Amino acid sequence: MMETSAMKELHRIRERIYEETKNMFRDELIEYIRRKANKVREEMKRLREKAVNEIN
């Protein structure tokens, strides 16, 4: 089966996350996920505000 570019990208992302978290304890992993989620939430908020400002 041919691996599409999207599948390759997902594989690279999963490998990177594994490498970043492989030696973490459960509480450290939870905090890692929370930090990443907050970062994404802030970026989405910023992009949403930018889009609204461009419309107005």
LINTADA-V248047 format. One line per field, one symbol per residue. ss: DSSP state (~ for helix, > for strand, _ for the rest). phi: phi as a letter, one per 20 degrees, with the letter a starting at -180 (. if undefined). psi: psi as a letter, one per 20 degrees, with the letter a starting at -180 (. if undefined). A space follows every 10 residues. Layout:
BEGIN
ss->???
phi->???
psi->???
END
This chain:
BEGIN
ss->____~~~~~~ ~~~~~~~~~~ ~____~~~~~ ~~~~~~~~~~ ~~~~~~~~~~ ~~~~~_
phi->.fefffffff fffffffgff dfdefgffff fgffffffff gfffffffff fffffe
psi->ppprhghggg ggghgggghh ihjqrghggg hgggggghgg gggggghghg gghhh.
END
